[in-house]
Amino acid sequence: MSQVFEGYERQYCELSANLTKKCNSATILDGEQKKQKVSEIKAGLDDAEALIRKMDLEARSLPPNVKATLLAKLREYKSDLNNLKTEVKRITSGNANQAARDELLESGMADANMVSADQRQRLMMSTERLNHSSNRIRDSRKTMLETEDLGVSILQDLHQQRQSLLHAHDTLHGVDDNISRSKKILTTMSRRMSRNKWIIGTIIVVLVLAILLVLYFKLAH
């Protein structure tokens, strides 16, 4: 919630309560005292209208979700201001007689005080609800940002793990190639050894036969 709006709101609530008291006291005054009191009330109404306009401008400059709530509160303040203006008109009208003033002192003032108190109570309750809503929105936004940061961290971890797996896959592929080459070399060496064995065996057989032939010829002669 806008701190600027809250400042205007506090000023208006204080001003409205003060104007209500002045209206109640003006109804029992006469002559110059009454005129002076009415002048003070009218000046206060001008200040109240200025605060209403400032709150309206501030509310319309905020995001839509906050603006809608503030404009709803602003309508209540405008209604309260209109009630004050009506009360001032009634006070300044020259048609009210002494009996009407006495009746107002007995019942009208009590009703006006009750209505004004009820309105202020509703305004304060609306302010509290708006503050709670603003706090929930702020908490939700904080949670969303924390969740977003956690998601980014998880994605970074997954990316690092993927890179590690790719590196391990490449390493295993290289080891597999080395094993294949080693296997081919061993197979070639085994074939050569087998072939050499056959050659050596053949040479031995030939030598044995040659020796036997030499011995045979020597013994025969």
C-alpha atoms as one frame of an Amber mdcrd trajectory, in Angstrom:
protein
   0.000   0.000   0.000   1.209   3.537  -0.827   2.670   5.393   2.138   1.649
   8.656   0.470  -1.976   7.515   0.357  -1.823   6.430   3.996  -0.533   9.868
   4.985  -3.398  11.620   3.167  -5.826   9.136   4.691  -4.715   9.846   8.255
  -4.967  13.598   7.659  -8.467  13.229   6.245  -9.737  11.046   9.115  -8.426
  13.535  11.667  -9.882  16.465   9.722 -13.258  14.721   9.332 -13.493  14.027
  13.054 -12.593  17.640  13.827 -15.174  19.000  11.356 -17.860  16.758  12.854
 -17.166  18.186  16.314 -17.268  21.729  14.943 -20.607  21.066  13.206 -22.075
  19.739  16.437 -20.881  22.763  18.388 -22.041  25.227  15.684 -25.656  24.089
  16.007 -25.880  25.567  19.535 -24.220  28.890  18.689 -25.805  32.150  17.547
 -24.725  35.340  15.877 -21.101  36.088  15.158 -19.839  33.026  17.008 -21.880
  30.798  14.712 -20.661  32.632  11.588 -17.038  32.305  12.701 -17.502  28.602
  13.402 -19.155  28.051  10.009 -16.247  29.857   8.305 -13.810  27.518  10.042
 -15.879  24.505   8.956 -15.977  25.671   5.313 -12.209  26.157   5.297 -11.848
  22.668   6.710 -14.149  21.307   3.977 -11.898  22.886   1.343  -8.883  21.170
   2.925 -10.825  17.889   3.022 -11.707  18.191  -0.686  -8.028  18.834  -1.471
  -7.051  15.688   0.433  -9.732  13.700  -1.438  -8.302  14.865  -4.770  -4.754
  13.981  -3.683  -5.855  10.513  -2.558  -7.690  10.021  -5.866  -4.607  10.931
  -7.910  -2.347   8.742  -5.784  -4.742   5.760  -5.947  -5.022   5.950  -9.753
  -1.233   5.900 -10.109  -0.919   2.527  -8.325  -1.158  -1.019  -9.764  -4.705
  -2.247 -10.595  -4.965  -4.744  -7.716  -4.210  -2.016  -5.151  -6.006   0.782
  -7.000  -9.390  -0.964  -6.920  -9.305  -1.310  -3.128  -8.186   2.269  -2.553
 -10.857   3.690  -4.867 -13.501   1.761  -2.915 -12.254   3.394   0.301 -12.156
   6.752  -1.447 -15.864   6.470  -2.283 -16.603   6.130   1.438 -14.535   9.227
   2.192 -16.394  11.164  -0.503 -19.716  10.070   1.008 -18.502  11.214   4.427
 -17.484  14.581   2.966 -20.899  14.994   1.309 -22.569  14.314   4.651 -20.471
  17.046   6.240 -21.402  19.481   3.456 -25.087  18.665   3.954 -24.724  19.295
   7.670 -23.087  22.677   7.013 -25.898  23.661   4.643 -28.440  22.727   7.264
 -26.592  24.770   9.878 -26.292  27.851   7.663 -29.899  27.779   6.447 -31.991
  30.546   8.006 -35.166  28.506   8.066 -34.386  26.496  11.178 -36.216  27.758
  14.273 -35.375  27.379  17.924 -37.554  24.294  18.288 -35.677  22.553  15.513
 -32.408  23.423  17.220 -33.662  22.072  20.509 -34.784  18.875  18.829 -31.405
  18.563  17.176 -29.709  18.987  20.542 -31.836  16.208  21.984 -31.845  13.676
  19.169 -30.203  14.924  15.982 -26.816  15.473  17.527 -26.821  11.999  19.007
 -27.803  10.505  15.643 -25.146  12.539  13.831 -22.492  11.483  16.308 -23.566
   7.858  15.970 -23.510   7.992  12.166 -20.143   9.741  12.138 -18.725   7.253
  14.635 -20.078   4.341  12.599 -18.581   5.761   9.428 -15.199   6.274  11.047
 -15.377   2.758  12.453 -16.130   1.361   8.991 -13.305   3.416   7.516 -10.863
   2.124  10.115 -12.010  -1.459   9.535 -11.609  -0.976   5.788  -8.120   0.407
   6.383  -7.187  -2.605   8.494  -8.533  -5.016   5.863  -6.596  -3.185   3.173
  -3.422  -3.341   5.265  -3.913  -7.072   5.781  -4.489  -7.534   2.054  -1.369
  -5.521   1.261   0.655  -7.616   3.700  -0.631 -10.827   2.123   0.230  -9.524
  -1.351   3.709  -8.552  -0.158   4.224 -11.959   1.469   2.965 -13.727  -1.663
   5.335 -11.714  -3.814   8.233 -12.524  -1.462   7.348 -16.223  -1.598   7.122
 -16.075  -5.400  10.567 -14.461  -5.649  12.051 -17.036  -3.278  10.450 -19.829
  -5.319  11.805 -18.312  -8.524  15.315 -18.120  -7.049  15.033 -21.738  -5.903
  13.897 -22.806  -9.375  16.832 -21.003 -10.992  19.231 -22.679  -8.534  17.732
 -26.105  -9.282  18.024 -25.514 -13.043  21.669 -24.504 -12.619  22.354 -27.664
 -10.588  20.639 -29.806 -13.212  22.693 -28.142 -15.944  25.910 -28.858 -14.043
  24.865 -32.470 -13.481  24.070 -32.823 -17.183  27.510 -31.478 -18.075  29.086
 -33.952 -15.620  27.128 -36.844 -17.147  28.134 -35.811 -20.669  31.770 -35.603
 -19.581  31.531 -39.042 -17.942  29.900 -40.429 -21.097  32.698 -39.038 -23.239
  35.277 -40.517 -20.848  33.614 -43.941 -20.953  33.423 -43.747 -24.727  37.171
 -43.031 -24.831  37.884 -45.943 -22.471  35.749 -48.223 -24.638  37.735 -47.182
 -27.712  40.989 -47.878 -25.883  39.736 -51.307 -24.808  38.720 -52.111 -28.386
  42.142 -51.134 -29.688  43.846 -53.150 -26.950  41.688 -56.135 -27.798  42.639
 -55.889 -31.464  46.331 -55.651 -30.575  46.099 -58.698 -28.281  44.255 -60.659
 -30.974  46.953 -59.781 -33.520  49.707 -60.760 -31.109  47.944 -64.055 -30.335
  47.702 -64.852 -34.034  51.362 -64.050 -34.540  52.340 -66.240 -31.603  50.284
 -69.117 -32.984  51.856 -68.707 -36.363  55.335 -68.560 -34.865  54.606 -71.769
 -32.935  53.698 -73.562 -36.154  56.816 -72.268 -37.874  59.066 -73.327 -34.988
  57.352 -76.737 -34.859  57.865 -77.207 -38.568  61.539 -76.247 -38.326  62.029
 -78.695 -35.444  60.388 -81.517 -37.404  62.553 -80.751 -40.442  65.693 -80.718
 -38.304  64.754 -84.014 -36.661  64.162 -85.603 -40.071  67.475 -84.253 -41.339
  69.323 -85.663 -38.346  67.643 -89.023 -38.785  68.611 -89.113 -42.476  72.224
 -88.269 -41.667  72.396 -91.014 -39.063  70.801 -93.519 -41.400  73.330 -92.887
 -44.152  76.235 -93.045 -41.735  75.087 -96.331 -40.242  74.302 -97.811 -43.634
  77.906 -97.255 -44.907
